[in-house]
Amino acid sequence: MSDGQSTDPGPTPHPLLSGGRVRYPRDGLEFDRLANFSDAVFAIALTLLAVELHPPDLDLADDPTELLHALGAMSDQLIIFFVAFALMGSYWLANHRFVAQLRDVDSSYAFWTLPFLAVVAFLPFPAGVMGRYFDNPVAVSFFAVNMAVVSLLEWVLLWRAHAGDLFLRPLTPVDYRWASIGALSAVVVFLVSIPVMWIDTVLGLLVWGLNAPIGIYLGRHIAKP
């Protein structure tokens, strides 16, 4: 330049020092670490659901009738275990399919994975409360709120992957819209179930089942070319 100043901007700062976003490719160690960490959290959370179940205490250990009555008294806990396991398992399957479509992960995606997994790891607690106090609408609503938060954070991961161009095959605007509706519809279903819980907890539980047909319907739209 005419003023004699150099145009060399100097060395580019390392992204770990400058706060820049770091990308981790699919075939790299960091990608595998994040995927394996997610699987481990889901596995531990699903296992803890069973830990909440305790064999009944009997006055007469060899009395079949007493044991049958005791197991019958645990029916709510046993049903809730399988309901919670099915719900959490479906979210693991969804996360497994989601990660399989990623080309890279970046530091922003990894950051938002933490609150998502934190709520997943917390779910055995509200599930245990719900199993013990199933007739109490507060207990069932507590679990529904946590599931709504998991669903919202699932959408946040979708948003970060789309915004960061992390997919193997980028989503079209239409696909992204339908995928977002799919994730956020679960938030709506769980929140709508809460006032229903105050009428009848079993009826509120049935509302959760709406997620299945809604997911199938929305999946057909996403699958269209």
Backbone bond lengths (Angstrom), bond angles and torsions (degrees), N, CA, C in turn:
res aa  C-N    CA-C-N  psi(-1)  N-CA   C-N-CA  omega(-1)  CA-C   N-CA-C  phi
1 M - - - 1.469 - - 1.521 109.39 -
2 S 1.330 116.29 162.46 1.458 120.19 -174.18 1.506 112.66 -68.50
3 D 1.367 117.92 -24.95 1.457 119.19 -179.43 1.526 112.13 -85.24
4 G 1.333 116.06 -0.48 1.455 120.32 175.00 1.506 114.61 82.71
5 Q 1.367 117.27 2.44 1.449 119.34 -179.63 1.526 110.36 -80.57
6 S 1.323 117.06 144.71 1.460 121.95 -179.93 1.529 110.31 -75.31
7 T 1.331 115.14 142.74 1.467 120.18 177.14 1.523 111.51 -94.32
8 D 1.320 118.18 1.29 1.461 121.66 -179.56 1.531 109.76 -69.25
9 P 1.338 118.48 117.75 1.469 119.58 -178.01 1.516 113.35 -73.17
10 G 1.341 116.81 -6.56 1.456 119.06 -179.38 1.512 110.93 87.91
11 P 1.314 117.19 179.37 1.462 121.42 -177.09 1.529 111.66 -65.71
12 T 1.321 116.45 142.26 1.461 121.47 176.76 1.519 109.37 -75.92
13 P 1.353 117.76 127.46 1.462 119.14 -178.61 1.521 111.52 -66.22
14 H 1.321 115.28 146.39 1.457 120.05 178.21 1.525 108.94 -63.87
15 P 1.356 118.50 137.50 1.462 120.16 -176.94 1.519 113.98 -59.73
16 L 1.338 117.35 -30.42 1.460 118.96 178.36 1.520 111.95 -68.91
17 L 1.333 116.79 -23.87 1.455 121.30 179.81 1.525 112.07 -94.60
18 S 1.317 116.38 -27.87 1.465 120.23 -175.78 1.518 112.90 -93.08
19 G 1.335 117.46 -7.59 1.459 119.95 -177.15 1.505 112.32 83.35
20 G 1.324 118.48 9.29 1.450 121.45 179.13 1.514 111.99 -70.40
21 R 1.324 116.00 161.05 1.458 121.16 -178.59 1.521 109.99 -78.06
22 V 1.328 115.87 131.46 1.451 122.09 -178.95 1.522 108.50 -104.63
23 R 1.329 116.84 135.80 1.463 121.36 178.72 1.525 109.80 -107.89
24 Y 1.337 115.21 141.99 1.445 121.45 179.22 1.531 108.27 -121.27
25 P 1.323 118.66 115.09 1.469 121.41 -176.73 1.522 112.17 -69.11
26 R 1.315 115.18 158.19 1.456 122.22 -175.43 1.527 113.10 -59.15
27 D 1.323 117.59 -35.86 1.461 120.41 -177.52 1.526 112.37 -88.94
28 G 1.329 117.21 14.74 1.459 120.81 -177.90 1.520 112.55 -101.69
29 L 1.310 115.95 165.30 1.460 122.51 -178.06 1.523 111.85 -64.14
30 E 1.333 117.82 -40.97 1.465 120.57 -175.46 1.517 111.79 -66.18
31 F 1.327 117.15 -36.79 1.463 120.66 175.81 1.531 109.60 -60.91
32 D 1.329 116.21 -47.30 1.467 120.70 -179.63 1.525 111.23 -63.28
33 R 1.318 116.94 -38.13 1.463 119.85 -179.76 1.521 110.94 -62.83
34 L 1.332 116.71 -42.25 1.464 120.15 -179.44 1.524 110.51 -67.69
35 A 1.340 117.19 -43.05 1.465 120.94 179.58 1.524 110.71 -64.33
36 N 1.326 116.85 -43.57 1.468 120.68 -179.52 1.524 111.37 -67.78
37 F 1.327 116.54 -35.63 1.465 120.52 177.95 1.527 109.95 -64.18
38 S 1.322 116.65 -42.30 1.465 120.63 178.49 1.520 110.70 -62.04
39 D 1.329 116.61 -45.72 1.463 120.46 179.04 1.528 111.16 -61.57
40 A 1.323 116.42 -39.10 1.461 120.38 -178.24 1.522 110.99 -66.04
41 V 1.322 117.57 -41.19 1.465 120.87 179.63 1.526 110.13 -63.72
42 F 1.327 116.64 -44.60 1.463 119.61 177.45 1.524 110.78 -61.24
43 A 1.334 117.11 -43.69 1.464 120.95 -178.33 1.524 111.08 -62.32
44 I 1.322 117.00 -43.32 1.463 120.48 -179.96 1.524 110.46 -66.71
45 A 1.346 116.71 -43.39 1.464 120.24 -179.96 1.529 111.15 -61.77
46 L 1.328 116.93 -42.53 1.462 120.10 178.89 1.524 111.42 -65.67
47 T 1.328 116.34 -36.62 1.461 120.06 178.10 1.524 111.38 -67.52
48 L 1.339 116.70 -38.62 1.461 120.57 -179.02 1.525 112.21 -65.40
49 L 1.335 116.65 -23.88 1.469 118.55 175.08 1.527 110.35 -58.77
50 A 1.336 116.08 -41.63 1.465 120.14 179.80 1.522 111.43 -72.21
51 V 1.331 116.77 -31.48 1.460 120.35 179.83 1.522 111.01 -62.67
52 E 1.348 116.48 -29.12 1.457 120.42 179.28 1.523 112.39 -67.40
53 L 1.333 117.31 -17.83 1.464 120.81 -179.89 1.529 109.43 -86.80
54 H 1.326 115.67 128.91 1.464 120.22 -179.13 1.526 109.18 -122.97
55 P 1.323 117.95 135.03 1.467 119.77 177.21 1.530 110.59 -57.80
56 P 1.341 116.85 142.98 1.470 118.97 -178.85 1.519 112.04 -68.91
57 D 1.332 115.26 151.14 1.467 121.16 174.85 1.526 108.85 -90.03
58 L 1.320 115.78 131.30 1.462 121.35 -177.87 1.524 110.73 -114.84
59 D 1.338 114.95 143.55 1.467 118.94 172.59 1.521 110.12 -73.54
60 L 1.336 115.32 -38.64 1.466 121.00 177.98 1.518 107.95 -119.33
61 A 1.311 116.48 103.00 1.465 120.80 -173.08 1.515 112.85 -63.63
62 D 1.326 118.25 -25.25 1.462 120.66 -177.13 1.526 112.77 -100.78
63 D 1.337 117.16 14.71 1.469 121.08 -178.87 1.531 109.28 -94.49
64 P 1.341 119.58 106.66 1.470 122.09 -178.47 1.523 112.65 -60.53
65 T 1.336 117.16 -38.42 1.465 120.37 -177.81 1.520 110.99 -64.56
66 E 1.308 116.97 -42.82 1.455 120.29 179.71 1.521 111.24 -64.11
67 L 1.337 116.69 -39.29 1.458 119.94 179.24 1.526 110.83 -66.56
68 L 1.330 116.55 -40.60 1.470 119.72 178.41 1.520 110.90 -62.48
69 H 1.330 116.48 -43.25 1.470 119.99 177.76 1.527 111.14 -63.15
70 A 1.331 116.19 -39.86 1.462 120.43 -179.25 1.528 111.15 -66.10
71 L 1.339 116.16 -41.53 1.465 119.88 177.82 1.524 110.74 -67.16
72 G 1.327 116.09 -36.53 1.467 119.42 176.42 1.516 111.92 -63.54
73 A 1.330 116.24 -35.63 1.463 120.06 177.81 1.524 111.85 -67.65
74 M 1.347 116.00 -20.50 1.464 120.42 178.61 1.529 112.69 -92.69
75 S 1.320 117.42 8.00 1.465 120.05 -173.50 1.525 112.74 -57.23
76 D 1.337 116.85 -40.18 1.467 119.62 179.32 1.526 110.92 -61.16
77 Q 1.334 116.27 -44.38 1.459 120.43 -179.86 1.523 111.22 -63.60
78 L 1.330 116.97 -40.26 1.457 120.45 -178.95 1.529 111.07 -68.05
79 I 1.320 116.44 -41.46 1.472 119.92 178.28 1.514 110.60 -64.29
80 I 1.332 116.30 -44.91 1.467 120.00 -179.03 1.522 110.82 -64.17
81 F 1.343 117.57 -34.79 1.458 119.47 177.29 1.526 110.35 -57.95
82 F 1.320 116.84 -48.50 1.466 119.35 -177.14 1.530 111.53 -71.40
83 V 1.340 117.75 -33.55 1.471 120.23 176.17 1.529 109.96 -65.27
84 A 1.337 116.35 -48.86 1.463 120.45 -179.19 1.527 110.67 -64.58
85 F 1.342 116.64 -39.58 1.468 119.59 179.42 1.524 110.14 -63.73
86 A 1.338 116.92 -42.48 1.464 120.29 179.63 1.524 110.98 -63.82
87 L 1.325 117.46 -43.00 1.461 120.69 179.87 1.529 111.03 -64.70
88 M 1.327 116.64 -50.60 1.454 120.10 -178.34 1.524 111.06 -66.66
89 G 1.334 116.35 -36.99 1.463 119.50 176.90 1.512 111.85 -63.42
90 S 1.331 117.07 -37.40 1.467 119.91 178.75 1.525 110.96 -66.32
91 Y 1.336 116.48 -33.18 1.465 119.27 177.70 1.529 110.68 -72.72
92 W 1.337 116.71 -33.21 1.465 117.95 174.86 1.522 110.23 -65.95
93 L 1.331 117.59 -43.56 1.457 120.39 178.13 1.522 111.15 -60.17
94 A 1.337 116.32 -42.51 1.463 120.13 178.69 1.526 111.05 -63.42
95 N 1.337 116.38 -41.96 1.458 119.70 178.44 1.522 111.40 -66.64
96 H 1.336 116.29 -36.70 1.467 121.10 177.87 1.532 110.17 -62.46
97 R 1.338 116.71 -46.14 1.465 120.16 178.29 1.517 110.91 -64.90
98 F 1.316 116.44 -37.61 1.463 121.50 -178.44 1.530 110.84 -64.02
99 V 1.340 116.05 -49.92 1.465 120.32 -178.69 1.525 110.67 -63.43
100 A 1.330 116.91 -32.22 1.473 120.64 179.31 1.527 111.60 -64.05
101 Q 1.340 117.87 -19.59 1.460 121.47 -179.25 1.533 112.72 -94.80
102 L 1.331 117.44 1.85 1.464 120.44 -176.80 1.524 111.19 -90.34
103 R 1.332 115.69 137.96 1.465 122.23 174.41 1.527 110.30 -88.60
104 D 1.319 115.20 -37.22 1.467 122.97 -179.75 1.522 108.17 -143.19
105 V 1.323 115.63 167.32 1.456 121.85 161.62 1.524 106.07 -126.23
106 D 1.324 115.69 154.83 1.461 118.46 177.08 1.525 109.14 -125.12
107 S 1.325 115.96 177.73 1.458 120.34 -175.03 1.519 112.07 -64.25
108 S 1.337 117.27 -32.59 1.460 120.11 178.53 1.520 110.75 -68.15
109 Y 1.328 116.62 -43.64 1.469 120.42 177.34 1.530 109.90 -61.98
110 A 1.333 117.16 -44.08 1.464 121.09 179.89 1.527 110.73 -61.29
111 F 1.346 116.00 -38.55 1.469 120.11 178.99 1.525 110.92 -61.41
112 W 1.339 117.72 -46.92 1.464 121.17 -177.29 1.525 112.22 -74.18
113 T 1.335 116.79 -16.36 1.459 119.20 174.24 1.526 111.20 -66.26
114 L 1.321 117.39 -30.84 1.466 121.14 -176.49 1.526 112.75 -63.84
115 P 1.350 120.58 -52.53 1.469 117.58 177.53 1.529 112.97 -63.75
116 F 1.334 117.17 -32.69 1.463 120.18 176.65 1.528 110.12 -60.26
117 L 1.331 116.82 -48.78 1.460 120.79 -179.01 1.526 111.59 -71.65
118 A 1.338 117.35 -28.36 1.465 119.96 177.92 1.523 110.53 -62.74
119 V 1.322 117.03 -43.06 1.466 119.98 179.43 1.528 110.29 -69.86
120 V 1.342 116.97 -38.11 1.467 120.23 176.31 1.530 109.95 -59.46
121 A 1.323 116.84 -45.42 1.465 120.92 -179.56 1.521 111.65 -65.17
122 F 1.344 116.50 -27.71 1.473 121.37 -178.37 1.525 112.42 -80.17
123 L 1.334 117.45 -21.78 1.465 121.79 -171.92 1.531 115.23 -55.51
124 P 1.343 120.53 -34.60 1.469 118.18 178.47 1.525 113.53 -57.65
125 F 1.335 117.72 -28.42 1.468 119.11 179.60 1.527 111.80 -68.55
126 P 1.357 119.26 -56.02 1.474 117.26 177.17 1.526 112.55 -62.66
127 A 1.343 117.48 -29.25 1.466 119.33 176.43 1.531 110.48 -65.14
128 G 1.333 116.67 -40.14 1.461 120.61 177.46 1.519 112.16 -65.54
129 V 1.350 116.14 -40.55 1.467 120.36 177.01 1.523 109.95 -62.91
130 M 1.327 116.54 -43.42 1.453 121.21 -179.98 1.526 111.10 -63.50
131 G 1.332 116.96 -41.06 1.453 119.84 179.84 1.514 112.90 -65.67
132 R 1.315 116.94 -34.38 1.467 120.22 -177.83 1.514 112.10 -81.29
133 Y 1.342 117.02 -32.79 1.469 120.78 -176.38 1.530 110.11 -125.66
134 F 1.326 116.05 53.70 1.458 120.07 -173.03 1.521 112.78 -62.33
135 D 1.315 118.29 -32.32 1.462 120.66 -179.13 1.521 112.64 -77.40
136 N 1.311 117.35 -5.74 1.467 121.30 178.89 1.529 108.90 -93.36
137 P 1.342 118.76 117.34 1.467 120.30 -176.97 1.522 114.11 -62.05
138 V 1.325 117.10 -26.30 1.465 119.57 178.28 1.519 110.39 -64.73
139 A 1.337 116.73 -41.87 1.465 121.19 -178.20 1.527 110.95 -63.22
140 V 1.337 116.46 -45.01 1.464 119.88 -177.90 1.532 110.47 -72.32
141 S 1.321 116.56 -36.83 1.467 120.38 178.00 1.526 110.98 -65.72
142 F 1.329 116.24 -34.87 1.462 121.18 178.01 1.525 110.53 -58.89
143 F 1.333 116.50 -44.23 1.466 120.41 177.83 1.525 110.12 -66.90
144 A 1.333 117.60 -40.90 1.466 121.18 -178.89 1.527 111.27 -62.07
145 V 1.323 117.32 -39.75 1.472 121.08 178.65 1.521 109.98 -62.15
146 N 1.325 116.41 -43.96 1.464 119.75 179.84 1.519 112.00 -64.99
147 M 1.335 117.34 -37.85 1.461 120.06 176.89 1.526 110.60 -66.98
148 A 1.322 117.26 -35.28 1.461 120.35 176.96 1.527 110.67 -64.12
149 V 1.337 116.31 -39.24 1.464 120.26 178.95 1.529 110.57 -66.61
150 V 1.338 116.82 -41.07 1.472 120.40 176.93 1.525 109.90 -59.72
151 S 1.329 116.78 -43.45 1.463 120.97 -179.63 1.525 111.10 -64.67
152 L 1.337 116.43 -39.82 1.462 119.75 178.42 1.521 110.93 -64.25
153 L 1.325 116.94 -43.40 1.462 120.38 179.71 1.526 111.43 -69.44
154 E 1.325 117.01 -27.90 1.454 120.35 173.30 1.526 110.03 -62.40
155 W 1.333 115.96 -40.57 1.464 119.71 176.39 1.532 110.77 -66.38
156 V 1.330 117.44 -37.65 1.465 120.68 178.56 1.525 110.25 -59.18
157 L 1.337 117.62 -41.13 1.455 120.45 177.01 1.524 111.14 -64.12
158 L 1.324 116.74 -39.58 1.463 120.44 175.33 1.519 110.50 -60.63
159 W 1.307 116.62 -45.89 1.472 121.58 179.87 1.520 110.98 -60.95
160 R 1.356 116.57 -44.63 1.460 119.08 -178.35 1.533 110.64 -66.63
161 A 1.325 117.19 -40.11 1.466 119.75 179.78 1.522 110.88 -65.96
162 H 1.318 116.88 -38.41 1.473 120.77 179.40 1.524 110.14 -70.59
163 A 1.319 116.70 -46.75 1.467 120.43 -178.51 1.520 111.78 -66.25
164 G 1.339 117.10 -32.94 1.456 120.80 -178.56 1.520 114.13 -89.26
165 D 1.342 116.80 3.92 1.466 121.65 -179.34 1.523 110.33 54.42
166 L 1.330 115.50 53.85 1.460 120.87 -175.54 1.524 113.48 -99.76
167 F 1.323 117.90 -7.00 1.462 120.42 -175.88 1.525 111.78 -80.75
168 L 1.332 114.81 147.88 1.457 120.07 173.59 1.527 110.02 -60.16
169 R 1.319 115.74 -44.14 1.457 121.94 174.94 1.522 107.66 -121.25
170 P 1.330 117.43 105.69 1.475 120.27 -175.95 1.523 111.96 -53.42
171 L 1.324 116.04 141.79 1.449 121.12 177.95 1.521 110.39 -73.96
172 T 1.315 115.71 138.53 1.464 119.42 171.40 1.528 107.68 -71.94
173 P 1.331 118.26 161.18 1.474 119.75 177.11 1.531 112.57 -54.90
174 V 1.326 116.58 -37.26 1.469 119.80 -179.93 1.525 110.41 -67.89
175 D 1.339 116.76 -45.68 1.464 120.17 179.15 1.526 111.11 -62.51
176 Y 1.316 116.07 -40.70 1.467 119.33 179.90 1.526 110.60 -64.51
177 R 1.324 116.58 -38.68 1.463 119.82 179.07 1.519 110.95 -63.60
178 W 1.352 116.65 -46.08 1.457 119.57 -179.60 1.531 111.69 -68.13
179 A 1.331 117.33 -38.19 1.467 120.32 177.46 1.527 110.62 -63.85
180 S 1.331 116.93 -38.45 1.462 121.36 177.40 1.517 110.97 -65.97
181 I 1.323 116.25 -42.43 1.465 119.98 177.78 1.525 109.68 -61.94
182 G 1.333 116.66 -39.67 1.456 120.17 178.98 1.512 112.69 -61.23
183 A 1.331 116.71 -45.42 1.466 120.43 -179.81 1.526 111.47 -68.61
184 L 1.321 116.78 -43.64 1.461 120.55 -175.96 1.522 112.45 -76.69
185 S 1.337 117.63 -22.88 1.466 119.16 177.56 1.522 110.84 -63.51
186 A 1.341 116.63 -34.08 1.462 119.76 177.61 1.523 110.83 -64.97
187 V 1.337 116.85 -36.21 1.468 120.80 175.60 1.527 109.21 -58.56
188 V 1.333 115.85 -46.85 1.466 121.30 -178.65 1.529 110.82 -63.00
189 V 1.337 116.69 -44.59 1.473 120.24 -178.29 1.522 110.82 -60.10
190 F 1.328 117.49 -46.81 1.462 119.83 -178.56 1.525 111.87 -66.57
191 L 1.324 117.11 -37.77 1.468 119.22 179.26 1.525 111.44 -71.58
192 V 1.334 117.23 -38.27 1.464 120.63 177.94 1.528 110.76 -64.74
193 S 1.331 116.97 -31.19 1.465 119.81 -178.85 1.529 112.65 -67.63
194 I 1.324 117.51 -21.21 1.470 120.27 -174.13 1.528 112.19 -63.41
195 P 1.343 120.10 -51.65 1.480 116.83 177.09 1.524 113.16 -62.97
196 V 1.341 116.65 -28.08 1.466 119.64 177.42 1.522 109.88 -66.63
197 M 1.344 117.44 -33.58 1.462 121.22 179.13 1.523 111.82 -57.97
198 W 1.327 116.47 -31.02 1.460 120.07 -177.34 1.524 111.59 -77.94
199 I 1.317 116.31 -11.74 1.464 121.27 173.31 1.525 109.74 -91.84
200 D 1.334 114.97 -49.51 1.464 121.09 179.44 1.525 108.40 -160.87
201 T 1.332 116.67 122.86 1.467 119.63 -175.59 1.528 111.70 -67.10
202 V 1.328 117.65 -34.17 1.465 119.82 178.69 1.522 109.86 -66.18
203 L 1.333 116.76 -42.04 1.462 120.50 178.37 1.523 110.47 -62.50
204 G 1.338 116.50 -40.11 1.463 120.03 177.18 1.505 112.12 -62.38
205 L 1.343 115.37 -36.66 1.462 120.01 177.97 1.532 110.53 -64.68
206 L 1.310 116.60 -37.70 1.461 120.83 178.92 1.530 111.46 -65.90
207 V 1.319 116.63 -30.28 1.469 120.25 177.56 1.524 110.01 -59.92
208 W 1.339 116.32 -36.26 1.471 119.55 179.30 1.517 110.75 -59.15
209 G 1.334 116.55 -30.66 1.458 120.27 -179.28 1.517 113.59 -63.74
210 L 1.346 117.38 -14.77 1.465 120.19 177.71 1.523 111.67 -64.69
211 N 1.324 116.81 -21.02 1.465 119.54 -179.97 1.527 111.99 -59.63
212 A 1.341 116.78 -32.98 1.470 119.86 -177.10 1.527 112.02 -67.09
213 P 1.351 120.32 -55.66 1.471 118.54 179.42 1.520 113.41 -65.42
214 I 1.341 116.95 -33.14 1.462 119.27 177.22 1.517 110.01 -64.07
215 G 1.335 116.64 -43.03 1.461 120.52 179.11 1.513 112.28 -63.11
216 I 1.339 116.77 -40.23 1.469 120.37 178.57 1.522 110.27 -64.59
217 Y 1.323 116.97 -43.94 1.464 121.54 -179.39 1.526 111.29 -62.28
218 L 1.333 115.58 -47.23 1.465 119.18 -178.59 1.529 110.84 -69.48
219 G 1.336 116.64 -34.89 1.467 119.74 178.30 1.512 112.08 -61.11
220 R 1.319 117.10 -34.08 1.465 120.22 178.75 1.524 110.58 -66.77
221 H 1.323 116.97 -36.21 1.461 119.55 177.88 1.525 111.28 -67.74
222 I 1.336 115.98 -41.03 1.471 119.64 -179.11 1.522 109.92 -67.08
223 A 1.333 116.43 -34.29 1.466 120.40 -177.02 1.527 112.63 -73.99
224 K 1.329 116.74 -15.83 1.467 118.24 -178.76 1.511 109.88 -68.98
225 P 1.362 117.96 142.94 1.460 120.96 179.46 1.513 110.18 -70.61
